[in-house]
């Protein structure tokens, strides 16, 4: 059976089984879900930086899902297209993925159904160097033993919205099977190093990146406006995985969600100050949302 091996284990997250599991449990122990959760959760948006920066936000989403749904059969994980330049969303539709926590199987039947819509292609090679989906998989393995995945790299094109709508339609017709969509994206990458500093540099500029630019993205996601979110992200530079996010929001909308819930929003600079006592001239935004 074809198995996709991890490419960022030991870099973005621990590379050994025990240390990987331990870090997940440390993140779980710090979870504080203050907001009342919806009765059912069909989707979530998570960040995908190294766990030092993204783990506490990503685990909020997976913990919220776990609180509402003890068992999830399959996670459809839409990932940012960082190093994939194909025109269409690409599905890893055969075999399994491995992480330091072991092997997780692809839901081949669901993956094939998604490819059959014509809104995505079968291309496991598109996933070989991508980290945006991989860093989510150990959370699934730890919290939802036995769950399967359908990994999909989603370019930032209008096709992302149609893909999400079709996936939502497929999920809605699955009887007796709980399927959750996860969209993997970081938010504004601000500062000279990222080539994006429209408000200059300094504290006020970084505050703008979070409170204004990130907020535009978050507000559109919460209001279930995938097309506007996608167009806005391309225009404003406030998400590195806008295709993944748009597909997730479109799927949630198709599944009947009316309003999203923001569980947390921070930046790499805020995390650096908290954990390391230092700051940077740059910052990346991270948000955790459920639908």
Secondary structure, DSSP 8 states (H G I E B T S, - for coil): --EE--SSBTTTB-SSHHHHHHHHHHHHHT----S---SS--EEEE--S-HHHHHHHHHHHHHHHHHH-S--SEEEEEEE-SS---SSEEEE-SSEEEETTEEEEB-HHHHHHHHTTTSEEE-GGGGTT--TTHHHHHHHHHHSTT-EEEEEEE-SSTHHHHHHHHHHHHHHT-TT--EEEEEE--B-EEBGGGTB-TT-SSHHHHHHIIIIIIHHHHHHHHTT-HHHHHHHHHHH--BS-HHHHHHHHHHHHHTT----EEEEEEEHHHHHHHHHS---S-EEEEEEEE-
